[in-house]
C-alpha cells in the first residue's frame, strides 16, 4: 500500500499551483491515496449554491445518513475548497498538518 511521505511539501506546493491537474506521477499517487480514504474519514465538497458556493462536509458512517456540514468551511471559489480538502485529507493520512 502506498504511504505518503509527510516531508514532501513540494507535492503540496504542486497541488496548490494546479489543484485540477494534471499532476506529476508522485502527486497523482498521493491524490489517489487521499481519494480512497475510508468513508467515515472522508471530507467532501458539496455545491450548496449552483456554481456560486461550496461547503465541506463529512461523509456519514452509514449509507442514507445525513452529511455533517462544516458551516465554517464555505467557499465561493471551487478550487479553494479543493485545496482545503487536500490539506484536511493530507493531515488525516499523515498526522501532520501541511504548511
C-alpha positions in Angstrom: 0.0 0.0 0.0 1.2 3.5 -0.8 2.2 5.7 2.1 2.5 9.5 1.8 5.9 11.0 2.8 4.8 13.9 5.0 8.1 15.7 4.4 7.2 16.1 0.6 6.0 19.6 1.0 6.9 20.1 -2.7 3.8 18.0 -3.5 1.6 20.3 -1.5 3.0 23.3 -3.4 2.5 21.5 -6.7 -1.1 20.7 -5.8 -1.7 24.3 -4.7 -0.4 25.6 -8.1 -2.8 23.4 -10.1 -5.4 21.6 -8.0 -7.3 20.5 -11.1 -4.3 18.7 -12.5 -2.6 17.3 -14.4 -0.3 16.0 -11.7 3.2 14.6 -11.6 3.3 10.8 -11.1 4.2 11.2 -7.4 1.4 13.7 -6.8 -1.1 11.5 -8.7 -0.3 8.7 -6.3 -0.8 11.0 -3.3 -4.2 12.3 -4.7 -5.4 8.7 -5.5 -4.4 7.6 -2.0 -6.3 10.6 -0.4 -9.4 9.9 -2.5 -9.5 6.3 -1.3 -9.6 7.1 2.4 -12.2 5.2 4.5 -15.7 6.7 4.1 -16.0 7.6 7.8 -13.0 9.8 7.5 -13.8 11.3 4.1 -14.3 15.1 3.8 -16.1 16.0 0.6 -17.1 19.2 -1.3 -20.9 19.8 -1.6 -22.1 22.5 -4.0 -24.7 24.4 -1.8 -25.5 27.1 -4.4 -25.1 26.2 -8.0 -21.8 27.5 -9.4 -21.5 30.0 -6.5 -21.0 28.3 -3.2 -19.3 25.1 -1.9 -19.4 23.7 1.6 -17.2 21.0 3.1 -19.0 18.0 4.7 -18.1 14.7 6.3 -19.4 11.5 4.8 -21.8 9.6 7.1 -20.8 6.3 8.6 -23.9 4.5 7.2 -25.4 4.9 3.8 -28.5 7.0 3.9 -27.5 9.0 7.0 -27.1 12.8 6.6 -23.9 14.6 5.8 -22.2 16.5 8.6 -21.7 20.0 7.1 -19.0 22.3 8.3 -20.7 25.7 8.4 -17.3 27.4 8.9 -15.9 25.9 5.7 -17.9 27.6 3.0 -16.2 28.8 -0.2 -17.1 31.0 -3.1 -14.1 29.5 -5.1 -14.3 25.8 -6.0 -10.5 25.4 -6.2 -10.1 27.0 -2.7 -12.4 24.2 -1.4 -10.4 21.6 -3.3 -7.2 22.9 -1.7 -8.7 22.8 1.8 -10.0 19.2 1.3 -6.5 18.2 0.1 -4.9 19.7 3.3 -7.5 18.1 5.6 -7.0 14.7 4.0 -3.2 15.1 4.0 -3.3 15.7 7.7 -5.6 12.8 8.3 -3.4 10.4 6.3 0.0 11.6 7.7 -0.8 13.1 11.1 1.0 16.2 10.1 -0.7 19.5 9.1 0.6 20.9 5.9 2.1 24.4 6.0 
